[in-house]
Amino acid sequence: MSSTRKQYFTLFGLALMIVCLTVVMKKWHLGLRKSFVDSALEVSSLRSALLQHIEQRQHEIARFYNVNNRSLDIQSTFPNVDAFMDRTLETLGCSDLSSWTVVDVLGAGYTKTVLKVVLTQGSEVALKTVNDQGTDMRSCLEDFRDPQGCQDLVSYKLRKEIILLQRLQHPNIVKLKGQCQDSALVGGITAVLEQGTPVQMIQLLQSPWEERFRVCLGLVRLLHYLSLSPLGSVALLDFQPRQFIMVSGELKLTDLDDAIVTETQCRTTSDCVLQFPLRNFTFPCSGSGVCQGLNEMRNLYNAYRYFFIYLLPHQAPTILKPLMDQIMNATGELKHSVNKTLEAFEEVLDVYRSGLHLQNIPSSAINDYAVLKGMATSGNKEYKCWPSYNHHGCMLSVHGAAEAAHICNSHPQCTSFSLSDQKTWTGRLLASFRSSFSHLVPDVSSTVYVRTAKASATTL
């Protein structure tokens, strides 16, 4: 082969290689560009979807807030819904939260974390913040891969709760003591709440009936308020004991992020069905196309199945048991409205406070006791009774000395009891029962009653 032909083939091969490389590079650039465009489109699509979710939350919050009894113009609230959050009811702000000491973690859920803290001024409060390790945050990051956007989205449950706590004022709703909106905080917002303890049903079951009745009465009063609230009829979709706390013996609702204030729309009665694990209830569809009263009935039956059934019937005073049975039957079958149910509870309270349930107790029972006014006992020998206000002894609430004497007579080991000026929430006296004591000590706020039949066995 001549050198000319070799040069020809060499040039041809080189040209072919250049053409192939050009084609490959062009396809690679096109592929890279397509991949970049697809990725950009995906990011844009995710961002758009996330913003849509945030906007829906903004709409939901704006619906709960009214200014001068008129609804807000929804469009005017974007993007600064925070500007419409009423701060006139709060006393604590960001400056008060510059430093605090964490005492305990009270709870951590899908969305929020609750801490028991001591502020610099010494007051104990509960701080509720966004849980940046919670299920809601993790799920959002998996779906949208936008940390800041997810913080904004997840924080709206807490923002909604703050507005509801501002708008709904009731003794059985936890008190909002302040709030702080600061981008440096997780989720950008913190709620400052009054301090309480989580509801412990086992502990409540071991408490005196009077205290258990107090919990249920407070709950009914709350549900009555929610049925006629300034926002309309409020339904608690996540109604469980963990949504409540105890504050000085009172039950208080502390979690409102799953509350709704609109009645169910309907065309027929089949649209107005309340479904529970063990049974369902059907209600009529009103002429205006709503399931009227469905919200309050949902709340009432949940109160029955989570609280009443456990706390009300057991250890109720004998004379009150028929009234308790009526309440249990009416709520278990949803025969009465919340208003009627509250009337029944208030009737029980009136009877219990007045002592009318003690008509069968003979007043002469106190004649068997020597009365020592201005005295208290020391060196006591205690015995236990249930349910007692003092778990190490026997302390019960009584309407007066006659009821205390009747109780002491029914306890074989009881030889004496004392009454002080200490009272329960109903105004009843607290009586301490004992089997013996060593000596008496002066106490102007106490009176000792010693059973005379056993006085000789008691050292005075």
Secondary structure, 3 states (H helix, E strand, C coil): CCHHHHHHHHHHHHHHHHHHHHHHHHHHHHHHHHHHHHHHHHHHHHHHHHHHHHHHHHHHHHHCCEECCEECCHHHHCCCHHHHCCCCCCCECHHHHCCEEEEEEEEECCCEEEEEEEECCCCEEEEEEECCCCHHHHHHHHHHCCHHHHHHHHHHHHHHHHHHHHHCCCCCECCEEEEEECCCCHHHEEEEECCCEECCHHHHHCCCHHHHHHHHHHHHHHHHHHHCECCECCEECCCCHHHEEEECCEEEECCCCCEECCCCECCCHHHCEEECCCCEEECCCCCCCECCCHHHHHHHHHHHHHHHHHHCCCCCCHHHHHHHHHHHHHHHCCCCCHHHHHHHHHHHHHHHHHCHHHCCCCHHHHHHEEEEEEEEEECCECCCCCCCCCCCCEEEEECCHHHHHHHHHHCCCCCEEEEEEEECCCCCEEEEEECECCEEEEEEEEEEEEEHHHHHHCCC
